[in-house]
């Protein structure tokens, strides 16, 4: 058996690779591909090892995960040393009905890697491949996720499968420009009756040093000759599964030529076809699938030696199966007590402790601090002053450059109090300032639309407080206008480090199948009293209400952890229809609900009960989110009087998990009341995410499209309450 480097990498693989696609099929498509049980799988793996094959390929989708599980079990049953084999698997195909259970998004790639490692029973994957191009996910996002896995030690090399030439070249270029883990290989269909790759793909692979892994080298069995004219091929795979597609009219004379060559040399047509592939300079390895030992050895080109193709025929020392690994080195954390902080400012699995945020993306350069201009940063009890200002005071990636209000005196005072180098009495002058990278809009909701559209028209990155628009129509208008521009929406609770870690736990599958969740959220706001300045929150026309703010933030955290809400039933009440205006002695009519009870169903299958209450005493305000799965539970808690979106959260779980990362920002604004302590934490995480996107050209930060989805969810809650009937959440 010849050994070859995989492309220009240092990974050495056998020129023949064993494909485990035939393992574990039961019915349907996978039953047609192969129905091998564990003992049969053990025999074939033993034969492959005896023939000198060290390279094994599978995918998470093969037999719905059973192929990975059986391949890993075969390696353990045969006591194969981990260093003796190279294991490749793939991600990208749909693993369930949910929108987050398919594709090449960061969420799906990281979650499926953890699931594949668990099924394989391995600590790392040698070659992790994107199974197909995902047009809905930026290539940058996919490559960043793969880079995270490489740095965490879960993956050694990365590859692609079934990508077009231009897609491969784009990925190679992005990985090189951003100093991410390089693309090592492409897996593709290439045979004597399917040579399309020679036009564009193979020249690109040879130019960039990528290895070619060939799947279905016998064209689904066509090149064996069993489907030739005049022969009965009804027992073969192509009889029931016409894949890959073959032009049989053109293939017939070629097949006759191959059979003539085979007869002349005393070999089979299969062996001729595989030998031709192995002679092609671009080919690193040819993947052989088999349903029997005789089939594997026929294609390999040698007789089956006695005693070498049975379970136990290739015995090697192997330690006991390892525990399922975590995606980054860190001490496990269980329970509610304090945990050691990890590297700050990254969503998803953290980088190695020895790699700083700056080194991870650009080893030879420092990351730029983006200049932020805030519209609405007032010294007089503004949300911006309580949250955005302290979030930026010591932020590693962003800095306050300018403030704007509608009055010169307040703008000057804000610049002086907050340390901004510039001030504007006209917000549109700040938007036109070419030195400003990020425009933050933190004013009353009815004023959002004009300012947001102006900032987008100026090509700025825009961070706007939630809700984005006073109506659903306004929100959708701004979302449409933000196409391919960087935006961030002020649904900052989902950015909290504990929420991100909870989402990681769920995505990894450690809780098993999600079953149910209970959420109780209370706030001191929207009670029987208000100041005149805050009375506009009680008016329907403001767009800023108990539903669109408090309830929207709660539901966004539910979706961040338990998956998108697809169905909701809700009931609302107005407990205080008339409220006291404490600073004037008058009263005002509350036009919006101040109490919500709802039941939701998420795309991951969880049934979620949510109660959101207003008007509790500040010391009694709390947030409790309990999620139950078939294999474990988790709990998120908080106690900020203003709601879950403000302040920090704590995470506990019945399963081991890595401690949430330390927040990027803490502290209180210089003019804010002590009540707002902690308001900078989640806002600082939003700025960190947006700055990373601007640095890397990615779009991972939930922006205006996410704001529109949240607005549609709130609209569904409102419709359910008004109509008294369950509602689908509109896509």
C-alpha positions as CSV (number, residue, x, y, z in Angstrom):
1,X,0.0,0.0,0.0
2,X,1.5,3.3,-1.1
3,X,1.4,6.2,1.4
4,X,0.9,9.8,0.2
5,X,0.7,13.2,1.8
6,X,-2.8,14.7,1.7
7,X,-2.1,17.5,-0.7
8,X,0.8,19.7,0.4
9,X,0.1,19.0,4.1
10,X,2.1,16.8,6.4
11,X,-0.8,14.4,6.9
12,X,0.3,11.0,5.4
13,X,-2.6,8.7,4.3
14,X,-2.9,5.5,2.4
15,X,-3.7,5.8,-1.3
16,X,-6.8,3.9,-0.6
17,X,-9.3,5.1,2.0
18,X,-12.0,3.0,3.5
19,X,-15.4,4.6,3.3
20,X,-17.9,3.6,6.0
21,X,-21.0,4.8,4.2
22,X,-22.3,1.2,4.2
23,X,-22.4,0.9,8.0
24,X,-25.6,0.9,9.9
25,X,-28.3,1.4,7.3
26,X,-31.8,0.3,8.3
27,X,-34.3,1.4,5.7
28,X,-34.8,4.2,3.2
29,X,-31.8,5.7,1.5
30,X,-29.3,4.3,4.0
31,X,-30.8,0.9,3.8
32,X,-30.2,0.9,0.0
33,X,-26.6,2.1,0.5
34,X,-25.7,-0.7,3.1
35,X,-27.1,-2.6,6.0
36,X,-23.9,-3.8,7.7
37,X,-24.2,-4.6,11.4
38,X,-21.4,-4.2,14.0
39,X,-19.8,-7.6,13.4
40,X,-19.7,-7.1,9.7
41,X,-18.2,-3.6,10.2
42,X,-15.5,-5.1,12.4
43,X,-14.6,-7.6,9.7
44,X,-14.3,-4.9,7.0
45,X,-12.2,-2.6,9.2
46,X,-10.0,-5.5,10.0
47,X,-9.6,-6.3,6.3
48,X,-8.8,-2.7,5.5
49,X,-6.1,-2.6,8.2
50,X,-4.6,-5.9,7.1
51,X,-4.4,-4.5,3.5
52,X,-2.4,-1.5,4.8
53,X,-5.2,1.1,4.7
54,X,-4.8,3.7,7.5
55,X,-7.4,6.2,6.3
56,X,-11.1,5.9,7.2
57,X,-13.9,8.3,6.0
58,X,-17.4,8.7,7.3
59,X,-19.9,11.5,7.9
60,X,-22.4,12.5,10.6
61,X,-25.3,12.1,8.2
62,X,-24.4,8.5,7.1
63,X,-27.1,6.2,8.5
64,X,-28.2,9.1,10.8
65,X,-24.9,8.9,12.8
66,X,-24.7,5.1,13.1
67,X,-21.8,4.9,10.7
68,X,-19.7,7.1,12.9
69,X,-20.7,5.2,16.0
70,X,-20.0,1.8,14.4
71,X,-16.6,2.9,12.9
72,X,-15.5,4.1,16.4
73,X,-16.7,0.9,18.0
74,X,-14.8,-1.2,15.4
75,X,-11.6,0.6,16.2
76,X,-12.2,-0.2,19.9
77,X,-13.3,-3.8,19.3
78,X,-10.1,-4.4,17.2
79,X,-7.9,-2.6,19.8
80,X,-6.6,-0.2,17.1
81,X,-4.1,2.3,18.4
82,X,-5.3,5.9,17.7
83,X,-2.0,6.9,16.2
84,X,-2.2,4.1,13.6
85,X,-5.3,5.5,11.8
86,X,-6.4,8.7,10.2
87,X,-10.1,9.4,10.8
88,X,-12.1,11.8,8.6
89,X,-15.8,12.8,8.9
90,X,-18.0,15.5,7.5
91,X,-20.6,18.1,8.6
92,X,-23.2,20.1,6.8
93,X,-26.1,17.8,6.0
94,X,-29.4,18.1,7.8
95,X,-29.4,16.2,11.1
96,X,-33.0,17.1,12.0
97,X,-35.9,19.3,11.0
98,X,-34.6,22.5,12.7
99,X,-33.0,25.4,10.8
100,X,-30.0,25.2,13.1
101,X,-29.5,21.4,12.5
102,X,-28.1,21.8,9.0
103,X,-25.6,23.8,7.0
104,X,-22.2,25.3,7.8
105,X,-23.0,27.9,10.4
106,X,-20.8,28.3,13.4
107,X,-23.5,26.9,15.7
108,X,-24.0,23.8,13.6
109,X,-20.4,23.1,12.9
110,X,-19.3,23.3,16.6
111,X,-22.3,21.3,17.8
112,X,-21.9,18.6,15.2
113,X,-18.2,18.3,15.9
114,X,-18.9,17.6,19.5
115,X,-21.6,15.1,18.5
116,X,-19.3,13.3,16.0
117,X,-16.6,13.0,18.6
118,X,-19.0,11.5,21.0
119,X,-20.3,8.9,18.4
120,X,-16.7,8.1,17.3
121,X,-15.5,7.9,20.9
122,X,-12.4,9.9,20.0
123,X,-10.6,12.9,21.4
124,X,-10.0,14.4,18.0
125,X,-10.9,14.2,14.3
126,X,-8.0,14.1,11.9
127,X,-9.8,15.6,8.9
128,X,-13.1,17.5,9.4
129,X,-14.8,18.3,6.1
130,X,-17.7,20.6,5.1
131,X,-19.9,18.2,3.3
132,X,-21.4,20.7,0.8
133,X,-21.4,24.4,0.1
134,X,-23.9,26.3,2.3
135,X,-25.1,29.4,0.3
136,X,-26.9,30.8,3.4
137,X,-23.8,31.0,5.6
138,X,-20.8,33.3,4.9
139,X,-17.7,31.3,4.1
140,X,-15.9,33.5,6.6
141,X,-18.2,32.2,9.4
142,X,-17.6,28.6,8.5
143,X,-13.8,29.0,8.3
144,X,-13.8,30.8,11.7
145,X,-15.7,27.9,13.2
146,X,-13.3,25.4,11.8
147,X,-10.4,27.4,13.0
148,X,-11.8,27.4,16.5
149,X,-12.0,23.6,16.4
150,X,-8.4,23.3,15.2
151,X,-7.1,25.7,17.9
152,X,-9.1,23.8,20.5
153,X,-7.5,20.5,19.5
154,X,-10.8,18.9,18.4
155,X,-9.7,18.8,14.8
156,X,-6.3,18.5,13.1
157,X,-7.0,19.3,9.5
158,X,-9.9,20.8,7.6
159,X,-11.3,19.9,4.2
160,X,-14.2,20.5,1.8
161,X,-16.5,18.1,0.0
162,X,-18.5,18.7,-3.2
163,X,-17.5,22.4,-3.6
164,X,-17.2,24.1,-7.0
165,X,-13.9,25.5,-8.1
166,X,-14.8,29.1,-7.4
167,X,-16.0,28.2,-3.9
168,X,-12.8,26.3,-3.1
169,X,-10.7,29.2,-4.3
170,X,-12.7,31.7,-2.3
171,X,-12.3,29.6,0.9
172,X,-8.6,29.1,0.3
173,X,-8.1,32.9,-0.2
174,X,-10.1,33.8,2.9
175,X,-8.3,31.3,5.1
176,X,-4.9,32.6,3.8
177,X,-5.8,36.3,4.2
178,X,-7.2,35.9,7.7
179,X,-4.5,33.5,8.8
180,X,-7.0,30.7,9.6
181,X,-6.4,27.0,9.5
182,X,-5.7,26.2,5.8
183,X,-7.9,24.0,3.6
184,X,-6.1,20.7,3.1
185,X,-8.3,18.7,0.7
186,X,-11.4,18.4,-1.4
187,X,-13.6,15.3,-1.6
188,X,-15.3,15.0,-5.0
189,X,-16.8,12.6,-7.5
190,X,-14.2,11.7,-10.2
191,X,-14.3,8.6,-12.5
192,X,-13.6,7.5,-16.0
193,X,-17.3,8.2,-16.7
194,X,-17.4,11.4,-14.8
195,X,-14.4,13.7,-15.5
196,X,-16.0,17.2,-15.1
197,X,-13.4,18.0,-12.4
198,X,-10.7,18.2,-15.0
199,X,-12.0,21.5,-16.5
200,X,-11.8,23.8,-13.4
201,X,-11.4,22.0,-10.1
202,X,-8.3,19.9,-10.6
203,X,-6.2,22.7,-12.0
204,X,-7.2,24.8,-8.9
205,X,-6.3,22.0,-6.5
206,X,-2.9,21.5,-8.1
207,X,-2.3,25.2,-8.1
208,X,-3.1,25.5,-4.4
209,X,-1.7,22.2,-3.1
210,X,-4.9,20.7,-2.1
211,X,-5.3,16.9,-2.0
212,X,-8.2,15.2,-3.9
213,X,-10.1,12.5,-2.2
214,X,-12.2,10.6,-4.8
215,X,-15.6,9.2,-3.7
216,X,-17.6,6.6,-5.7
217,X,-14.6,5.7,-7.9
218,X,-16.7,3.0,-9.6
219,X,-19.6,5.3,-10.3
220,X,-21.9,3.6,-7.9
221,X,-20.9,0.2,-9.3
222,X,-21.3,1.0,-13.0
223,X,-17.6,0.5,-13.8
224,X,-17.7,-3.0,-12.4
225,X,-19.5,-4.0,-15.5
226,X,-22.5,-5.5,-13.7
227,X,-24.8,-2.9,-15.3
228,X,-23.5,-3.3,-18.9
229,X,-25.9,-3.9,-21.7
230,X,-27.2,-7.5,-21.7
231,X,-26.4,-8.1,-18.0
232,X,-28.8,-8.3,-15.1
233,X,-27.8,-5.7,-12.6
234,X,-31.1,-5.8,-10.6
235,X,-29.2,-6.8,-7.4
236,X,-26.8,-3.9,-7.5
237,X,-27.1,-0.5,-5.8
238,X,-27.8,1.4,-9.0
239,X,-30.9,-0.6,-9.6
240,X,-32.6,1.1,-6.7
241,X,-30.5,4.3,-6.3
242,X,-29.6,6.0,-9.6
243,X,-26.6,7.9,-8.2
244,X,-24.2,9.2,-9.2
245,X,-25.9,10.2,-12.6
246,X,-24.3,8.5,-15.6
247,X,-24.7,9.0,-19.3
248,X,-25.0,5.3,-20.0
249,X,-25.2,5.8,-23.8
250,X,-21.8,7.4,-23.8
251,X,-20.5,5.1,-21.0
252,X,-21.2,1.8,-22.7
253,X,-18.3,2.0,-25.3
254,X,-15.9,3.2,-22.6
255,X,-16.9,0.4,-20.3
256,X,-16.2,-2.1,-23.2
257,X,-12.8,-0.6,-23.6
258,X,-12.1,-0.9,-19.9
259,X,-13.2,-4.6,-19.9
260,X,-10.9,-5.3,-22.8
261,X,-7.9,-3.9,-20.9
262,X,-8.9,-5.8,-17.8
263,X,-9.2,-9.1,-19.8
264,X,-5.8,-8.5,-21.4
265,X,-4.1,-8.1,-18.0
266,X,-6.0,-10.7,-16.1
267,X,-7.7,-8.2,-13.7
268,X,-11.2,-6.8,-13.2
269,X,-12.8,-3.7,-14.7
270,X,-13.0,-2.3,-11.1
271,X,-9.2,-2.6,-10.7
272,X,-8.5,-0.9,-14.0
273,X,-10.8,2.0,-13.1
274,X,-9.2,2.5,-9.7
275,X,-5.7,2.1,-11.1
276,X,-6.4,4.9,-13.5
277,X,-7.5,7.2,-10.7
278,X,-4.4,6.4,-8.6
279,X,-2.2,7.3,-11.6
280,X,-3.7,10.9,-11.7
281,X,-1.2,13.3,-10.1
282,X,-4.0,15.3,-8.3
283,X,-5.4,12.3,-6.5
284,X,-4.2,11.8,-3.0
285,X,-6.5,8.9,-2.1
286,X,-9.4,6.9,-3.5
287,X,-12.3,6.1,-1.2
288,X,-13.5,2.5,-1.4
289,X,-16.8,1.5,0.1
290,X,-17.7,-2.2,0.5
291,X,-20.4,-4.5,1.7
292,X,-18.2,-7.6,2.0
293,X,-14.6,-8.6,2.5
294,X,-14.5,-10.1,-1.0
295,X,-15.7,-6.9,-2.6
296,X,-13.1,-4.9,-0.7
297,X,-10.3,-7.2,-1.7
298,X,-11.4,-7.4,-5.3
299,X,-11.2,-3.6,-5.6
300,X,-8.0,-3.6,-3.7
301,X,-6.5,-6.0,-6.3
302,X,-5.5,-8.9,-4.0
303,X,-7.1,-12.2,-2.7
304,X,-8.5,-12.2,0.8
305,X,-5.8,-13.8,2.9
306,X,-7.0,-16.5,5.3
307,X,-7.4,-15.3,8.8
308,X,-6.8,-11.7,8.1
309,X,-10.4,-10.5,7.5
310,X,-12.3,-11.3,10.7
311,X,-12.9,-9.4,13.9
312,X,-9.8,-9.6,16.0
313,X,-7.6,-10.2,12.9
314,X,-5.6,-7.0,13.5
315,X,-4.9,-6.7,17.2
316,X,-3.2,-3.6,18.5
317,X,-3.0,-2.1,21.9
318,X,-5.7,0.5,22.7
319,X,-6.4,2.3,25.9
320,X,-10.0,2.3,27.2
321,X,-12.4,4.5,25.3
322,X,-11.9,8.2,26.3
323,X,-14.5,10.4,27.8
324,X,-16.1,12.7,25.3
325,X,-13.7,15.7,25.0
326,X,-14.5,19.3,25.4
327,X,-13.8,21.7,22.6
328,X,-11.2,23.7,24.6
329,X,-8.8,23.0,27.5
330,X,-10.4,24.2,30.7
331,X,-11.2,22.9,34.1
332,X,-14.7,21.4,34.4
333,X,-17.3,23.4,36.3
334,X,-20.3,22.0,38.0
335,X,-22.9,23.7,40.1
336,X,-23.5,27.3,41.1
337,X,-20.3,28.3,42.8
338,X,-17.7,30.7,41.3
339,X,-15.6,29.4,38.5
340,X,-12.2,30.5,37.1
341,X,-12.6,33.0,34.2
342,X,-11.5,32.1,30.7
343,X,-10.3,34.3,27.8
344,X,-12.8,37.1,27.5
345,X,-14.6,38.4,24.5
346,X,-15.2,35.3,22.3
347,X,-18.5,33.6,21.6
348,X,-18.5,29.9,21.4
349,X,-15.6,27.7,22.6
350,X,-12.7,29.9,23.9
351,X,-9.2,29.9,22.3
352,X,-6.3,28.2,23.9
353,X,-5.2,30.2,27.0
354,X,-1.8,30.8,25.4
355,X,-3.4,32.6,22.4
356,X,-4.7,36.1,22.9
357,X,-7.6,37.5,21.0
358,X,-5.2,39.6,18.9
359,X,-2.8,36.7,18.2
360,X,-5.7,34.4,17.3
361,X,-6.8,36.6,14.3
362,X,-3.7,38.4,13.3
363,X,-0.6,37.1,14.9
364,X,1.7,39.9,13.6
365,X,-0.5,42.9,14.3
366,X,-2.7,44.4,16.9
367,X,-6.5,44.7,16.5
368,X,-7.9,48.1,15.7
369,X,-10.0,49.9,18.3
370,X,-13.2,50.9,16.5
371,X,-14.4,54.5,17.1
372,X,-17.9,54.7,18.4
373,X,-20.2,57.7,18.1
374,X,-23.3,57.5,20.4
375,X,-26.5,59.4,19.6
376,X,-28.5,59.9,22.8
377,X,-25.7,59.8,25.3
378,X,-27.0,62.3,27.8
379,X,-25.8,62.9,31.4
380,X,-29.4,63.1,32.6
381,X,-30.3,59.5,33.5
382,X,-29.9,58.1,30.0
383,X,-29.6,54.4,29.2
384,X,-26.5,55.1,27.1
385,X,-24.9,56.8,30.1
386,X,-25.6,53.8,32.3
387,X,-24.6,51.1,29.9
388,X,-22.8,52.1,26.7
389,X,-20.4,54.6,28.3
390,X,-19.0,52.2,31.0
391,X,-19.0,49.4,28.4
392,X,-16.6,51.4,26.3
393,X,-14.4,52.9,29.0
394,X,-12.0,50.0,29.2
395,X,-13.1,48.0,26.1
396,X,-10.2,46.2,24.3
397,X,-11.8,46.6,20.9
398,X,-13.9,49.8,20.8
399,X,-13.6,53.3,22.2
400,X,-15.9,56.3,22.6
401,X,-15.0,58.9,20.0
402,X,-18.1,61.2,19.9
403,X,-21.5,61.9,21.4
404,X,-24.6,63.7,20.0
405,X,-27.8,65.1,21.5
406,X,-30.2,67.7,20.2
407,X,-28.9,70.5,22.3
408,X,-25.4,72.0,22.3
409,X,-25.3,72.4,26.1
410,X,-26.2,68.7,26.8
411,X,-23.8,67.5,24.0
412,X,-20.9,69.5,25.5
413,X,-21.7,68.3,29.0
414,X,-21.9,64.6,27.8
415,X,-18.6,64.9,26.0
416,X,-16.9,66.3,29.1
417,X,-18.5,63.8,31.5
418,X,-17.9,60.7,29.4
419,X,-14.5,61.6,27.9
420,X,-15.5,61.8,24.2
421,X,-13.2,63.8,22.0
422,X,-16.0,65.2,19.9
423,X,-19.6,66.3,20.5
424,X,-22.5,67.2,18.1
425,X,-25.7,69.1,18.6
426,X,-27.0,67.6,15.4
427,X,-27.0,63.7,15.3
428,X,-26.7,63.8,11.5
429,X,-23.4,65.6,11.8
430,X,-22.1,62.7,13.9
431,X,-23.3,60.2,11.2
432,X,-21.5,62.2,8.5
433,X,-18.2,62.2,10.6
434,X,-15.8,60.0,8.5
435,X,-13.7,59.1,11.5
436,X,-16.7,57.3,13.2
437,X,-16.8,53.5,12.6
438,X,-19.8,52.5,14.6
439,X,-22.9,54.7,15.1
440,X,-24.8,53.8,18.2
441,X,-28.5,54.9,18.4
442,X,-29.8,55.1,22.0
443,X,-32.8,57.5,21.7
444,X,-36.5,57.0,22.1
445,X,-37.9,54.3,19.7
446,X,-40.0,56.6,17.5
447,X,-36.8,58.5,16.5
448,X,-34.9,55.3,15.5
449,X,-36.1,55.0,11.9
450,X,-34.7,58.3,10.5
451,X,-31.4,58.0,12.3
452,X,-30.9,54.3,11.4
453,X,-31.7,54.8,7.7
454,X,-29.3,57.8,7.6
455,X,-26.5,55.9,9.2
456,X,-27.0,52.9,6.9
457,X,-27.0,55.2,3.9
458,X,-23.7,56.6,5.1
459,X,-22.3,53.0,5.1
460,X,-21.7,52.9,8.8
461,X,-21.9,50.0,11.1
462,X,-25.0,50.6,13.3
463,X,-25.8,49.5,16.8
464,X,-29.4,50.4,17.7
465,X,-31.2,49.8,20.9
466,X,-34.2,47.4,20.9
467,X,-36.9,47.5,19.7
468,X,-35.5,48.6,16.4
469,X,-38.7,50.2,15.1
470,X,-41.9,51.5,16.6
471,X,-43.9,49.0,14.5
472,X,-43.2,45.7,12.9
473,X,-43.3,47.4,9.4
474,X,-40.6,49.9,10.4
475,X,-38.4,47.2,11.8
476,X,-38.6,45.1,8.6
477,X,-37.9,48.2,6.5
478,X,-34.7,48.9,8.4
479,X,-33.7,45.2,8.3
480,X,-34.1,45.3,4.5
481,X,-32.0,48.5,4.3
482,X,-29.2,46.9,6.3
483,X,-28.3,44.3,3.7
484,X,-24.6,43.3,3.9
485,X,-23.9,46.1,6.3
486,X,-22.7,45.4,9.8
487,X,-25.4,46.0,12.4
488,X,-26.1,45.1,16.0
489,X,-29.4,45.1,17.8
490,X,-29.7,45.9,21.5
491,X,-31.0,42.4,22.5
492,X,-27.9,42.1,24.6
493,X,-29.1,39.5,27.1
494,X,-28.2,36.7,24.6
495,X,-24.6,37.9,24.6
496,X,-24.2,37.3,28.3
497,X,-21.3,34.8,28.8
498,X,-23.5,32.5,30.9
499,X,-26.2,32.5,28.2
500,X,-23.6,31.7,25.5
501,X,-22.2,28.8,27.6
502,X,-25.8,27.5,28.1
503,X,-26.3,27.6,24.4
504,X,-23.1,25.7,23.9
505,X,-24.2,23.0,26.3
506,X,-27.5,22.5,24.5
507,X,-25.8,22.6,21.1
508,X,-23.3,19.9,22.2
509,X,-26.1,17.5,22.9
510,X,-25.1,17.0,26.6
511,X,-28.6,17.6,27.8
512,X,-30.0,15.1,25.3
513,X,-33.3,15.7,23.7
514,X,-34.8,18.9,24.9
515,X,-38.1,18.3,26.7
516,X,-39.4,21.3,28.6
517,X,-38.5,24.7,30.1
518,X,-39.9,27.1,32.7
519,X,-39.1,30.8,32.7
520,X,-40.1,33.3,35.4
521,X,-39.0,36.9,34.9
522,X,-39.9,39.9,37.1
523,X,-39.0,43.6,36.9
524,X,-39.7,46.6,39.1
525,X,-40.7,48.6,36.0
526,X,-44.2,49.0,34.5
527,X,-45.7,49.0,38.0
528,X,-48.3,51.3,39.5
529,X,-46.0,54.3,39.5
530,X,-43.8,56.2,37.0
531,X,-42.0,59.4,36.5
532,X,-43.2,61.8,33.8
533,X,-40.0,61.2,31.8
534,X,-40.8,57.5,31.6
535,X,-44.6,57.7,31.0
536,X,-44.1,57.3,27.2
537,X,-43.3,53.6,27.9
538,X,-47.0,53.3,28.8
539,X,-48.3,54.5,25.5
540,X,-48.9,52.1,22.6
541,X,-47.7,54.6,20.0
542,X,-44.2,54.7,21.5
543,X,-43.4,51.2,20.4
544,X,-41.5,50.8,23.6
545,X,-43.6,48.7,25.9
546,X,-43.7,45.8,28.4
547,X,-44.2,43.5,25.4
548,X,-41.6,44.9,23.0
549,X,-38.9,45.5,25.7
550,X,-39.2,43.3,28.8
551,X,-40.9,40.3,27.2
552,X,-38.9,40.6,24.0
553,X,-35.6,40.4,25.9
554,X,-36.8,37.3,27.9
555,X,-37.9,35.5,24.8
556,X,-34.7,36.3,23.0
557,X,-32.7,34.5,25.7
558,X,-35.1,31.6,25.5
559,X,-34.4,31.3,21.8
560,X,-30.6,31.8,22.2
561,X,-30.6,28.7,24.4
562,X,-33.5,26.5,23.5
563,X,-33.9,27.3,19.8
564,X,-36.2,29.5,17.7
565,X,-39.8,29.7,18.8
566,X,-42.1,28.4,16.1
567,X,-45.4,28.5,17.9
568,X,-46.9,30.4,20.8
569,X,-50.0,30.8,22.8
570,X,-50.3,33.8,25.2
571,X,-52.5,35.7,27.6
572,X,-51.9,39.3,28.7
573,X,-53.3,41.6,31.3
574,X,-53.1,45.2,32.4
575,X,-53.0,45.1,36.1
576,X,-52.5,48.8,36.6
577,X,-54.6,50.6,33.9
578,X,-54.1,53.9,35.8
579,X,-50.7,54.8,37.1
580,X,-49.5,57.5,39.4
581,X,-47.0,60.0,38.0
582,X,-44.9,60.5,41.1
583,X,-43.0,63.7,40.2
584,X,-46.1,65.7,39.2
585,X,-48.8,64.2,41.4
586,X,-51.0,63.4,38.4
587,X,-52.1,60.1,36.8
588,X,-51.8,58.6,33.4
589,X,-53.5,55.8,31.5
590,X,-51.5,52.7,30.7
591,X,-52.3,51.5,27.2
592,X,-50.2,48.4,27.1
593,X,-50.2,45.1,29.0
594,X,-48.0,44.7,32.1
595,X,-48.4,40.9,32.7
596,X,-47.7,38.1,30.2
597,X,-48.2,34.3,30.5
598,X,-47.3,32.2,27.5
599,X,-46.5,28.7,26.3
600,X,-44.1,28.3,23.4
601,X,-42.7,25.5,21.2
602,X,-39.2,25.8,19.9
603,X,-37.6,24.4,16.8
604,X,-35.6,22.0,19.0
605,X,-38.8,20.5,20.3
606,X,-38.9,22.0,23.8
607,X,-42.2,23.1,25.3
608,X,-41.5,26.4,27.2
609,X,-43.7,28.0,29.8
610,X,-43.0,31.7,30.4
611,X,-44.4,34.2,32.9
612,X,-43.3,37.8,32.8
613,X,-44.4,40.1,35.7
614,X,-44.0,43.8,36.2
615,X,-44.2,46.1,39.3
616,X,-42.4,43.9,41.9
617,X,-40.2,45.4,44.6
618,X,-36.6,46.0,43.3
619,X,-35.2,43.5,45.9
620,X,-37.7,40.8,44.7
621,X,-36.9,41.1,40.9
622,X,-35.5,37.9,39.5
623,X,-35.0,35.8,36.3
624,X,-35.1,32.0,36.5
625,X,-34.8,29.8,33.4
626,X,-34.8,26.1,33.9
627,X,-34.3,23.8,31.0
628,X,-34.8,20.0,31.1
629,X,-33.4,17.5,28.6
630,X,-33.5,13.7,28.5
631,X,-29.9,13.6,29.8
632,X,-29.6,16.6,32.0
633,X,-30.8,20.0,33.1
634,X,-29.4,23.6,33.3
635,X,-30.5,26.7,35.1
636,X,-29.9,30.4,34.4
637,X,-30.6,33.0,37.1
638,X,-30.3,36.7,37.6
639,X,-31.6,39.4,39.9
640,X,-31.2,42.8,38.4
641,X,-34.3,44.9,39.1
642,X,-34.5,46.3,35.6
643,X,-34.7,42.9,33.9
644,X,-32.7,40.0,32.5
645,X,-31.1,42.2,29.8
646,X,-29.4,44.2,32.5
647,X,-26.6,42.8,34.7
648,X,-24.9,39.4,34.9
649,X,-26.4,35.9,35.0
650,X,-25.3,32.7,36.7
651,X,-25.3,29.3,35.1
652,X,-25.6,25.9,36.8
653,X,-26.2,22.5,35.3
654,X,-26.4,18.8,36.0
655,X,-23.6,18.1,33.5
656,X,-20.0,19.3,33.5
657,X,-19.3,22.5,31.6
658,X,-16.6,25.0,31.1
659,X,-16.9,28.2,33.1
660,X,-18.4,31.1,31.2
661,X,-15.9,33.6,30.0
662,X,-15.3,36.7,32.0
663,X,-17.1,39.7,30.7
664,X,-15.3,42.2,28.5
665,X,-16.7,45.2,30.4
666,X,-17.9,46.0,33.9
667,X,-18.5,49.1,35.9
668,X,-21.1,51.9,36.1
669,X,-21.3,55.1,34.1
670,X,-19.9,58.3,35.8
671,X,-23.4,60.0,35.8
672,X,-25.5,56.8,36.4
673,X,-27.2,55.9,39.6
674,X,-25.8,52.9,41.5
675,X,-29.0,51.1,40.6
676,X,-27.6,50.5,37.1
677,X,-24.5,48.6,38.3
678,X,-23.9,45.8,35.8
679,X,-25.6,47.4,32.9
680,X,-22.3,47.5,31.0
681,X,-21.7,43.8,31.0
682,X,-23.9,42.6,28.2
683,X,-23.6,45.8,26.2
684,X,-19.8,45.3,26.2
685,X,-20.3,41.8,24.8
686,X,-22.3,43.3,21.9
687,X,-19.5,45.7,21.1
688,X,-16.9,42.9,21.3
689,X,-18.9,40.8,18.9
690,X,-19.5,43.6,16.4
691,X,-15.8,44.6,16.5
692,X,-14.8,41.1,15.7
693,X,-17.1,41.0,12.8
694,X,-15.7,44.3,11.5
695,X,-12.2,43.0,11.9
696,X,-12.8,39.6,10.3
697,X,-15.4,40.5,7.7
698,X,-17.9,38.1,9.4
699,X,-21.6,38.7,10.3
700,X,-22.0,36.7,13.5
701,X,-23.5,39.5,15.6
702,X,-27.3,39.4,15.8
703,X,-28.3,42.5,13.8
704,X,-31.3,44.1,12.2
705,X,-32.6,40.9,10.6
706,X,-32.5,39.3,14.0
707,X,-34.4,42.3,15.3
708,X,-37.1,41.7,12.7
709,X,-37.4,38.1,13.8
710,X,-37.8,39.2,17.4
711,X,-40.4,41.7,16.4
712,X,-42.3,39.0,14.6
713,X,-42.2,36.8,17.7
714,X,-43.6,39.6,19.8
715,X,-46.3,40.2,17.2
716,X,-47.2,36.5,17.4
717,X,-47.5,36.9,21.2
718,X,-49.7,39.9,20.8
719,X,-51.9,38.2,18.2
720,X,-52.3,35.1,20.4
721,X,-53.4,37.2,23.4
722,X,-55.9,39.2,21.3
723,X,-57.3,36.3,19.4
724,X,-57.2,33.8,22.3
725,X,-55.6,31.1,20.0
726,X,-52.2,29.6,19.4
727,X,-50.2,31.4,16.7
728,X,-47.4,30.4,14.3
729,X,-44.4,32.7,14.4
730,X,-44.1,34.1,10.9
731,X,-40.8,33.6,9.2
